[in-house]
Amino acid sequence: MQLTPYTDSWEEDDPHANFKEDVAHYTVADPLPTIEGLSQATGVPVPALIRYVLVKYAASNADALLAMGPLVINQMEEHIATAEADGTDQARLKAYDALREVVSWLVVGMKG
């Protein structure tokens, strides 16, 4: 499996734009040096560690949501502040759409 950075582009009205932006941001770094170092230190093979990280993240939805809580809350506050600073109904509707998207991702994570 190739672990390539996500460098795609998307439309502004893409319902998954926030998620895609987050994936693009976090996939810039190469995780393999850290995984390889952990493998050398523990004796656990690299493929097993990669599987562990993926399963642990996917299985720990509540923990992941709690860990990302401050980041998500800050993003939500930014959407609201931007809309209020603009002061238009169009800006508020844009913020509502962004907040709806964030909440939908949080709900998906909770349903596991």
C-alpha positions, 0 to 999 in steps of 0.5 A: 500500500502506498501512503501518498499525501492527499493533494487533490482539489475540490469545489468550495461547495463540496460537502466534504471540503473541511474533511478533505482540507484536514486530510491534505493538511495531515498527509503532508508529513511522512508517518513512516519514520515514526512508525519505523522507529517505533518498530525498531524500539518495540520489535513490532513489525511496521505493517502490524503497527500501521494496522494497529494505528488505523484500527485504534483510531477507527475503533476509538471514535469517542476518544478521537472526538474528545481529542479533537474537540478543542480543534473542532470547537475552534473551527466552529467558532471561526465559522460563526465569527466570520459570519457575524463579522460579515453581517450578511444573511449569505455569510450566516448561511455559509457558516450554517452549512460549514457547521452542519458539515462539522456536526455531520462528521462528528455524528458519523464518528459517534455511530462508529 
